[in-house]
Amino acid sequence: MTPRQLRAFCLSFNAAVEDFPFNPETSVFKVLGKLFALTNLDASPLKVNLKCDPQDAIRLRDEYPGLIVPGYHMNKRHWNTVTVDGELPDRLVRELVEDSYDLVVAGLPRAERLRLDRP
């Protein structure tokens, strides 16, 4: 997955936006103001921080050592840093991004979740 593809995929979700609250290099992808992905799209290798269910986070780190690690500068229980350099299947990266988005949406107040469901 290229940086351009990662950015496009993150922005493909309902109400997803890209923001730069930290610096011009760090893309923060949010849904209704809540972070679901954080990356420097110009970094090599490309890495992205994604929210993850704590049990899945541990399993993924064990299954993909060095490629999926505890979230850099994030709550290590709930966030993973995923290396997107071609070693992980693109399908898996897309699933992890989608899972992160879904977890964040699930944590939103009911009224905001309902607002996302409207066309």
N, C-alpha and C positions, 0 to 999 in steps of 0.2 A: 504494500500500500504506500503510495507516495504522499508527501505532505499535502498536496492539492486534493487528493482523494480523501484523506483523513478529514481535512477541513470541510469539504463538501458533504461528507457523510454526517459529521457532527451537526452541520447546519440543516440537514434534511429532516430533522425531527420537528414536530409541531412546537412552535413558539421558541425554538432555539435561536440564540443570538451569540455573536462573538464580541467579546469585550477585551480591553487591555488595561485592567486596573493596576497592574504591578509595574509594567514597563512596556515599551513598544514591541518587544520581541516575544512576550508571553501571551499567547492566545488563551483566553478563558471562555469556554463555551458554557452558556447558562440556559436554564429554562425558568422563566418567571423569576429571574433574579438569583436562582440557586445554581451553583457550580456543578457540572457533571463531567467536564473534561478540561484538562489544563495541559498545554504543550508549548514548546518552542518549535514552530514549524520549520525553522532554518537549522535546527540542531542536527548533528550527525554523530551517532545514530539518532534517528527520530524516536522520541519517547513521549508517552502520554500518561498522565495520571488519571485514573478512573476509579469511581466508587465501586465497591464490591461487597457482597454479603460476606461477613467475617469468616464463615466456614469455607465458602468458596475461595476466598482470598488465600487462605492457608493451602488449600488443595492445589490451586493454580500455581502458587510459588513452588510447591513440591514437584509438580508435574513439569514445570518449565523453569528450572533453576537458571538464574542469570538473565532470563528474558522477562520474567514477571517477578518483581521484587516488591517489598513493602514501599508504600507511597512516599516518595521523596518530599520532605517538608510538609507531610500530611499526617493525619491520624492513621497510623500503621495498621490499626485493626480494620478500618473501613476503606482504605485506599491502597491501590496497587499502582506501581509504575510499570508500564508495559513498553518493551522495546519493539518498535515497528520497523524492523530493518529487513524484512523478508524471511526471517527464520520461522516466525509464527505464521500459520496460514491466515490469509486475509479474512477468511470466513470467521475465524476465531476472534480476530481483532474487532471485526464488525459486531459480533455477538457481545463482546466485552463492553464496547461503547454503548450498544443498545441497552445492555443490562444496567450500566451506570445511569443512563438517562431514565430508565424505568424506576430504578431505586429512588432517584431524586424526586421524580413525579409522585411516587407512592408516599413520600414524606410531606408533600404539599397539603395544605388545608383542602378539605373536600370541595369548597366553592371554587378554588383555583383549579383543581383536577377536573371538575365539571366544565369549567371555562375552556380547558384544553380540548375537551371532547367535541365542542361545537365547531361546525365547519366555518 
